């Protein structure tokens, strides 16, 4: 069983921002991105998603991509490109609606600046 957001906050501390990426999993570690403006390497902040901790300063790009196979319903993810050697690309599932995926992408970009 995946940890809940409350479990993660008990371990990581109170985040500066919480972005709900997949409303159907809003209380699970793979349904939200937690933003921490301090901490991590060089104390410049990091994001936490589904067990992954990515330093904010290693993020180079965030894009929306429909990862569905042909003839299947849409399935959007955010692709977070990083300079982190262990996690070059972090895939964040955001659901089946394109406008929601774009909105989540914009929220994540805004929260990192």
Backbone as CSV, one residue per row, in Angstrom:
resi,resn,N_x,N_y,N_z,CA_x,CA_y,CA_z,C_x,C_y,C_z
1,UNK,0.840,-1.184,0.000,0.000,0.000,0.000,0.887,1.250,0.000
2,UNK,0.541,2.194,-0.863,1.303,3.432,-0.958,1.024,4.326,0.246
3,UNK,2.019,5.100,0.646,1.794,6.008,1.779,0.824,7.122,1.401
4,UNK,0.102,7.609,2.404,-0.803,8.736,2.181,-0.003,10.031,2.269
5,UNK,-0.630,11.117,1.875,0.014,12.420,1.960,0.338,12.757,3.410
6,UNK,-0.555,12.415,4.327,-0.292,12.663,5.747,0.944,11.917,6.219
7,UNK,1.126,10.680,5.764,2.321,9.907,6.118,3.584,10.599,5.611
8,UNK,3.527,11.075,4.390,4.690,11.717,3.779,5.022,13.024,4.504
9,UNK,3.991,13.799,4.839,4.211,15.073,5.529,4.814,14.832,6.912
10,UNK,4.425,13.755,7.568,5.032,13.429,8.870,6.530,13.189,8.726
11,UNK,6.945,12.604,7.604,8.356,12.300,7.374,9.105,13.510,6.798
12,UNK,8.559,14.122,5.752,9.239,15.197,5.029,9.044,16.575,5.662
13,UNK,7.987,16.745,6.428,7.655,18.053,6.974,6.566,18.726,6.149
14,UNK,6.087,19.837,6.651,5.002,20.581,5.983,5.522,21.216,4.695
15,UNK,4.883,20.920,3.553,5.342,21.500,2.281,4.911,22.957,2.152
16,UNK,5.592,23.675,1.266,5.218,25.054,0.980,4.042,25.119,0.018
17,UNK,3.868,24.064,-0.766,2.756,24.005,-1.714,2.436,22.548,-2.001
18,UNK,1.173,22.282,-2.252,0.724,20.947,-2.646,-0.058,21.102,-3.943
19,UNK,0.354,20.387,-4.967,-0.330,20.437,-6.259,-0.977,19.079,-6.498
20,UNK,-2.289,19.079,-6.618,-3.018,17.846,-6.897,-2.934,17.596,-8.392
21,UNK,-2.293,16.505,-8.752,-2.085,16.165,-10.162,-3.177,15.237,-10.680
22,UNK,-3.594,14.313,-9.855,-4.610,13.337,-10.233,-5.662,13.314,-9.124
23,UNK,-6.798,13.977,-9.348,-7.819,14.078,-8.302,-8.349,12.727,-7.821
24,UNK,-8.242,11.691,-8.643,-8.722,10.377,-8.217,-7.783,9.743,-7.193
25,UNK,-6.565,10.293,-7.085,-5.592,9.795,-6.113,-5.026,10.955,-5.298
26,UNK,-5.886,11.886,-4.915,-5.465,13.112,-4.242,-4.887,12.936,-2.858
27,UNK,-5.062,11.783,-2.249,-4.503,11.559,-0.917,-3.358,10.545,-0.952
28,UNK,-2.898,10.205,-2.147,-1.833,9.217,-2.293,-0.570,9.870,-2.832
29,UNK,0.552,9.222,-2.635,1.838,9.804,-3.023,1.984,9.997,-4.533
30,UNK,1.225,9.255,-5.331,1.312,9.429,-6.780,0.178,10.283,-7.338
31,UNK,-0.538,10.977,-6.460,-1.606,11.866,-6.905,-1.311,13.331,-6.678
32,UNK,-0.218,13.629,-5.983,0.144,15.020,-5.687,1.649,15.222,-5.806
33,UNK,2.023,16.473,-5.992,3.423,16.883,-5.931,3.534,17.823,-4.738
34,UNK,4.474,17.532,-3.854,4.735,18.392,-2.711,5.930,19.271,-3.046
35,UNK,5.791,20.573,-2.822,6.834,21.537,-3.130,7.454,22.034,-1.820
36,UNK,8.759,21.930,-1.721,9.501,22.436,-0.574,10.470,23.505,-1.085
37,UNK,10.323,24.736,-0.586,11.164,25.840,-1.065,12.552,25.856,-0.441
38,UNK,12.762,25.058,0.587,14.086,24.943,1.180,14.329,23.479,1.491
39,UNK,15.575,23.160,1.785,15.929,21.771,2.026,16.512,21.145,0.780
40,UNK,16.832,19.902,0.861,17.443,19.211,-0.268,18.890,19.620,-0.437
41,UNK,19.455,19.307,-1.568,20.854,19.668,-1.812,20.984,21.181,-1.910
42,UNK,21.978,21.723,-1.300,22.264,23.167,-1.318,21.127,24.012,-0.732
43,UNK,20.176,23.387,-0.054,19.059,24.084,0.592,18.288,24.990,-0.379
44,UNK,18.195,24.579,-1.652,17.481,25.368,-2.659,16.076,24.844,-2.916
45,UNK,15.656,23.836,-2.192,14.316,23.310,-2.342,14.261,22.078,-3.219
46,UNK,13.115,21.410,-3.151,12.935,20.188,-3.929,11.449,19.901,-4.094
47,UNK,11.148,18.996,-5.028,9.789,18.486,-5.157,9.806,17.023,-4.722
48,UNK,8.679,16.593,-4.199,8.526,15.193,-3.802,7.328,14.640,-4.550
49,UNK,7.528,13.523,-5.249,6.432,12.862,-5.953,6.658,11.357,-5.916
50,UNK,5.724,10.652,-5.354,5.691,9.184,-5.377,7.027,8.534,-4.995
51,UNK,7.627,9.036,-3.926,8.877,8.464,-3.450,10.124,9.092,-4.038
52,UNK,9.975,9.954,-5.028,11.110,10.615,-5.660,11.288,12.015,-5.090
53,UNK,12.502,12.351,-4.766,12.854,13.691,-4.314,13.773,14.290,-5.364
54,UNK,13.327,15.360,-6.000,14.082,15.990,-7.081,14.428,17.420,-6.672
55,UNK,15.719,17.767,-6.620,16.099,19.146,-6.300,15.523,20.118,-7.338
56,UNK,14.983,21.215,-6.858,14.366,22.198,-7.745,15.348,22.716,-8.783
57,UNK,16.598,22.941,-8.366,17.558,23.505,-9.318,18.018,22.512,-10.379
58,UNK,17.613,21.242,-10.264,17.972,20.270,-11.300,16.892,20.151,-12.381
59,UNK,15.741,20.792,-12.181,14.642,20.722,-13.156,14.938,21.654,-14.320
60,UNK,14.948,21.098,-15.524,15.259,21.891,-16.715,14.040,22.170,-17.590
61,UNK,13.008,21.323,-17.504,11.838,21.506,-18.369,10.662,20.710,-17.818
62,UNK,9.459,21.235,-18.028,8.234,20.516,-17.667,7.286,20.635,-18.845
63,UNK,6.854,19.491,-19.379,5.947,19.484,-20.526,4.798,18.516,-20.287
64,UNK,3.730,18.705,-21.048,2.579,17.808,-21.012,2.661,16.894,-22.218
65,UNK,2.401,15.609,-21.989,2.434,14.654,-23.097,1.290,13.657,-22.948
66,UNK,0.633,13.373,-24.060,-0.371,12.324,-24.098,0.367,11.013,-24.312
67,UNK,0.383,10.169,-23.291,1.159,8.931,-23.364,0.318,7.722,-23.757
68,UNK,-0.937,7.967,-24.129,-1.817,6.860,-24.504,-1.366,6.230,-25.820
69,UNK,-1.638,4.956,-25.930,-1.382,4.259,-27.191,-2.490,4.621,-28.173
70,UNK,-2.211,4.472,-29.446,-3.185,4.801,-30.484,-4.494,4.050,-30.268
71,UNK,-5.589,4.732,-30.508,-6.949,4.194,-30.420,-7.441,3.955,-28.998
72,UNK,-6.675,4.380,-28.008,-7.105,4.291,-26.614,-7.419,5.691,-26.107
73,UNK,-8.171,5.800,-25.020,-8.479,7.141,-24.472,-7.204,7.896,-24.097
74,UNK,-7.311,9.212,-24.103,-6.176,10.054,-23.725,-5.683,9.698,-22.331
75,UNK,-4.398,9.862,-22.124,-3.775,9.613,-20.826,-2.580,10.558,-20.723
76,UNK,-2.785,11.669,-20.012,-1.770,12.713,-19.969,-0.845,12.566,-18.760
77,UNK,0.413,12.935,-18.999,1.417,12.974,-17.943,2.236,14.240,-18.106
78,UNK,2.792,14.706,-16.991,3.798,15.749,-17.044,5.144,15.059,-17.120
79,UNK,5.974,15.501,-18.010,7.337,14.988,-18.100,8.251,16.067,-17.540
80,UNK,8.875,15.759,-16.418,9.772,16.693,-15.748,11.198,16.265,-16.076
81,UNK,11.871,17.050,-16.895,13.257,16.755,-17.276,14.189,17.368,-16.249
82,UNK,15.222,16.607,-15.881,16.153,17.067,-14.854,17.598,16.785,-15.269
83,UNK,18.500,17.369,-14.517,19.920,17.063,-14.680,20.351,15.984,-13.689
84,UNK,19.425,15.482,-12.892,19.697,14.439,-11.907,20.029,13.143,-12.650
85,UNK,21.174,12.572,-12.393,21.618,11.385,-13.131,20.768,10.159,-12.845
86,UNK,20.163,10.075,-11.667,19.328,8.922,-11.337,17.919,9.054,-11.900
87,UNK,17.443,10.272,-12.077,16.068,10.490,-12.549,16.079,11.568,-13.635
88,UNK,16.501,11.192,-14.822,16.562,12.158,-15.924,15.185,12.720,-16.268
89,UNK,14.171,11.845,-16.219,12.810,12.270,-16.513,11.873,11.668,-15.479
90,UNK,11.100,12.528,-14.856,10.093,12.092,-13.901,8.739,12.208,-14.588
91,UNK,7.978,11.143,-14.610,6.658,11.140,-15.252,5.591,11.233,-14.177
92,UNK,4.782,12.293,-14.248,3.726,12.545,-13.272,2.380,12.398,-13.976
93,UNK,1.619,11.401,-13.586,0.318,11.137,-14.200,-0.674,12.220,-13.801
94,UNK,-1.419,12.756,-14.795,-2.407,13.801,-14.504,-3.805,13.497,-15.025
95,UNK,-4.038,12.364,-15.641,-5.396,11.991,-16.025,-5.686,12.096,-17.504
96,UNK,-6.975,12.175,-17.827,-7.421,12.073,-19.212,-7.846,13.392,-19.851
97,UNK,-7.831,14.472,-19.103,-8.303,15.755,-19.619,-7.131,16.678,-19.958
98,UNK,-7.081,17.124,-21.206,-5.968,17.955,-21.674,-5.907,19.293,-20.954
99,UNK,-7.046,19.938,-20.736,-7.022,21.251,-20.085,-6.587,21.138,-18.631
100,UNK,-6.966,20.077,-17.955,-6.509,19.855,-16.582,-5.009,19.616,-16.561
101,UNK,-4.512,18.844,-17.510,-3.075,18.574,-17.593,-2.294,19.872,-17.799
102,UNK,-2.780,20.738,-18.678,-2.123,22.031,-18.911,-2.155,22.892,-17.646
103,UNK,-3.286,22.896,-16.952,-3.417,23.694,-15.726,-2.457,23.206,-14.644
104,UNK,-2.339,21.893,-14.489,-1.420,21.339,-13.498,0.019,21.690,-13.872
105,UNK,0.345,21.621,-15.144,1.684,21.978,-15.614,1.992,23.438,-15.271
106,UNK,1.046,24.327,-15.548,1.237,25.739,-15.246,1.404,25.977,-13.748
107,UNK,0.618,25.263,-12.921,0.741,25.380,-11.473,2.128,24.952,-10.999
108,UNK,2.605,23.857,-11.521,3.912,23.340,-11.106,5.026,24.310,-11.516
109,UNK,4.976,24.798,-12.729,5.984,25.772,-13.194,5.955,27.026,-12.335
110,UNK,4.749,27.547,-12.056,4.621,28.756,-11.240,5.138,28.554,-9.826
111,UNK,4.912,27.380,-9.254,5.332,27.152,-7.876,6.848,27.005,-7.744
112,UNK,7.525,26.728,-8.842,8.974,26.552,-8.798,9.716,27.872,-9.008
113,UNK,9.008,28.928,-9.363,9.671,30.220,-9.608,9.404,31.181,-8.490
